[in-house]
Amino acid sequence: MALDSARIGVVTFPGTLDDRDAARAVRLAGGEPVSLWHGDADLQGVDAVVLPGGFSYGDYLRAGAISRFAPMMDILVDAAKGGLPVLGICNGFQVLTEAHLLPGSMIKNDHLHFVCRDQQLRVENAETAWTRDYTAGQTITVPLKNQDGQYVADERTLDELEAEGRVAFRYLGGNPNGSRRDIAGVTNAAGNVVGLMPHPEHAVEKGFGPDSDDGARAGVDGLGFFTSILSSLVHA
């Protein structure tokens, strides 16, 4: 597959906020973003899918709980189990846990307040379809913005995630929401499904990202997610 022929679907639910940001990130990485509507049951032949951030269905019941039953999710769950790469960002991560594509659950931040800040992360697993352009142990900085960002799971599940190397990212510089074991993102066993709370799509273009050593708002650490999936598809 040629790099510029990779088609990455971006799903929009009612209340999604960051679909255009995710589509722009795909475009900047060199791929072709494809808009997918929650009410459709057609993946349009895409090579991978991003579930972006926002407040799908107003976060009624629980964050991501209603989106899990959207027609798009019915086919996406089967496709992901068949190997389709899927990235869930913030609300998208919540949807993935509700759909049982990833273990655990997301609850209110332990301080019960919305948090918005640039967040340091340590890359724990650089072997997934969405992280191969990073290195294990690398520190990256991407924006974080959430209210239901506390990742929880029972101790047995947490132990299994640790033992199997399925913790994808961990918070550095302080835990912003009380997530168990400072977990910021996880992957499934196959490495094709990844979810995380911080927003890499907001750190892909100089002038609009976090502050970095290159200057104010110059951070582009999030671009690696989108170049990673393109590399994964090209070399598949």
Rosetta blueprint (number, residue, H / E / L):
1 M L
2 A L
3 L H
4 D H
5 S H
6 A L
7 R E
8 I E
9 G E
10 V E
11 V E
12 T E
13 F L
14 P L
15 G L
16 T E
17 L L
18 D L
19 D H
20 R H
21 D H
22 A H
23 A H
24 R H
25 A H
26 V H
27 R H
28 L H
29 A H
30 G L
31 G L
32 E E
33 P E
34 V E
35 S E
36 L E
37 W E
38 H L
39 G L
40 D L
41 A L
42 D L
43 L L
44 Q L
45 G L
46 V L
47 D L
48 A E
49 V E
50 V E
51 L E
52 P L
53 G L
54 G E
55 F L
56 S H
57 Y H
58 G H
59 D H
60 Y L
61 L L
62 R L
63 A L
64 G L
65 A L
66 I L
67 S H
68 R H
69 F H
70 A L
71 P H
72 M H
73 M H
74 D H
75 I H
76 L H
77 V H
78 D H
79 A H
80 A H
81 K H
82 G L
83 G L
84 L L
85 P L
86 V E
87 L E
88 G E
89 I E
90 C L
91 N H
92 G H
93 F H
94 Q H
95 V H
96 L H
97 T H
98 E H
99 A L
100 H L
101 L L
102 L L
103 P L
104 G L
105 S E
106 M E
107 I E
108 K L
109 N L
110 D L
111 H L
112 L L
113 H L
114 F L
115 V E
116 C E
117 R E
118 D E
119 Q E
120 Q E
121 L E
122 R E
123 V E
124 E L
125 N L
126 A L
127 E L
128 T L
129 A L
130 W L
131 T L
132 R L
133 D L
134 Y L
135 T L
136 A L
137 G L
138 Q L
139 T E
140 I E
141 T E
142 V E
143 P E
144 L E
145 K E
146 N E
147 Q L
148 D L
149 G L
150 Q E
151 Y E
152 V E
153 A L
154 D L
155 E H
156 R H
157 T H
158 L H
159 D H
160 E H
161 L H
162 E H
163 A H
164 E L
165 G L
166 R L
167 V E
168 A E
169 F E
170 R E
171 Y E
172 L E
173 G L
174 G L
175 N L
176 P L
177 N L
178 G L
179 S L
180 R H
181 R H
182 D H
183 I E
184 A E
185 G E
186 V E
187 T E
188 N L
189 A L
190 A L
191 G L
192 N L
193 V E
194 V E
195 G E
196 L E
197 M L
198 P L
199 H L
200 P H
201 E H
202 H H
203 A L
204 V L
205 E L
206 K L
207 G L
208 F L
209 G L
210 P L
211 D L
212 S E
213 D L
214 D L
215 G E
216 A L
217 R L
218 A L
219 G L
220 V L
221 D L
222 G L
223 L H
224 G H
225 F H
226 F H
227 T H
228 S H
229 I H
230 L H
231 S H
232 S H
233 L H
234 V H
235 H L
236 A L
